[in-house]
Amino acid sequence: MTTSGDPEIPRAVELMWGLAQPGGRGPKRALTLEQILDAATEIADAEGYAALSMSRVAKQLGFTAMSLYRYVDSKNTLVDLLMDRVVGPPPEIAPGTPWRAGLEEWAHAEFDRLGKHPWWLDIPLNRPPMGPNNMAWLETALRVLDPAAVPEPVKLQLVMNLTMFVIGKRRFLRDFQEYTGDFTSLMAKVVDPQRFPKVSAALGSAAFDDDETDWEKADFEFGLARLLDGYEVFIASHQD
């Protein structure tokens, strides 16, 4: 590996893209970056994102927090590395797959991947993901959209809009699972059907009483289908 030497490249980006080795001068390193990221992922999986700290990861590994700073210079760098590591590689979508089917496959893969590490949703999105895994996901989706007759910047907007839908839906479903009450029964007691006739009719339809349906998946698929319906109309409007 080589050191980039570019002060404008953040440390996390250097590490993710192999432009620099973790660690510095001093005694022989007893840890690897992979071990640190493994430990951080285990902590977050078990205790949530809020439990992540340099000292907590160091304790998990049996080291001092200061020893970790030789590999990862800050918690922000650690989080950036985890943001890329957790999403992993993108799905392999067969060449020639129609763009709608390809985006469906891509979105389902992202939805499932984030479901395995729900704490990822708590990472503040105050800077764009800049790691190779995230770029590979982006590249895959843009390649799927290659046949679409829209400008390249618009394709990027379509992909970003799609991933925001996936993240938002996954976050909503994760948070909604924490509600243990019976929403329908409660609202039936307080909603006046004369004042809210449409709401009352919708809640009284018992549409969500089918225990055999995976409503989490069904709700995601319904929203995804409606989003892609709009994409179809938009892309068709750009055809010659």
Secondary structure, DSSP 8 states (H G I E B T S, - for coil): ------TTS-HHHHHHTTSS-S--SSS-----HHHHHHHHHHHHHHH-GGG--HHHHHHHHTS-HHHHTTT---HHHHHHHHHHHHH-S-----TT--HHHHHHHHHHHHHHHHHH-GGGGGS--SS---SHHHHHHHHHHHHHTTTS-S-HHHHHHHHHHHHHHHHHHHHHHHHHTT--S-HHHHHHHH--TTT-HHHHHHHTT-TT--TTS-HHHHHHHHHHHHHHHHHHHHHHTT--
